[in-house]
Amino acid sequence: MNILPYTPVFIKLLKGPVEYLEKSSWEQLLQYQGELTVFLQQLGLILVLDKEDGFAYLETAKTEEEESVAGWIRRSALGYDESVLLVLLRDMMAEFEVGEVTSRELIKKRREIKEYAELFFRENASRVKFIKELDRLIDKVEELGFIDKVEHHEMLDEQKFRIKKLLKAKVDNEVLEDFKQQLTEHAAQRIQHG
């Protein structure tokens, strides 16, 4: 039986995004990019590859009727709060990328993510409940694969996360700017009615 040389990376892509940090899979992906792209097209899939930021994932191709060809890729619906947190993380990344970048990866402590998010989420009556909710959102975004825990710490707030560049594919600059505009308008309304 002849197994295609890119089968291992194809299987990995079916399970989720592949990043440059996964050296052997990333090299295999780059080596067989052409053959893999043709193979995927036959299955109704599209390879989205961002070499500069170092990630790749699959999208389902659309037919003439604009309906997905096959249900290859698992989709998960995001709630409003998860979406807001993703946009905030994307904003942190945008700031990181225009700053003096000495590292390729953006690493933030859980405490830093919560401090940034606190400015945008309305605090409910209980501070403890509010902080727990932020922790739950961070855990959910990690579960969805947009951040990776890179350092465990006995103090929850000191845990470090790598914010993945894949987020740029989910939240592009246009979405980011629209969201910022809405936040500015919302803040202005609160000042007027406050």
Secondary structure, 3 states (H helix, E strand, C coil): CCCCCCHHHHHHHHHCCEECCCHHHHHHHHHCHHHHHHHHHHCCEEEEEECCCCEEEEEECECCCCCECCCCCCCCCCCHHHHHHHHHHHHHHHHHHHCCCCCCCEEEEHHHHHHHHHCCCCCCCCHHHHHHHHHHHHHHHHHCCCEEEEECCCCHHHCEEEECCCHHHHCCHHHHHHHHHHHHHHHHHHHHHC
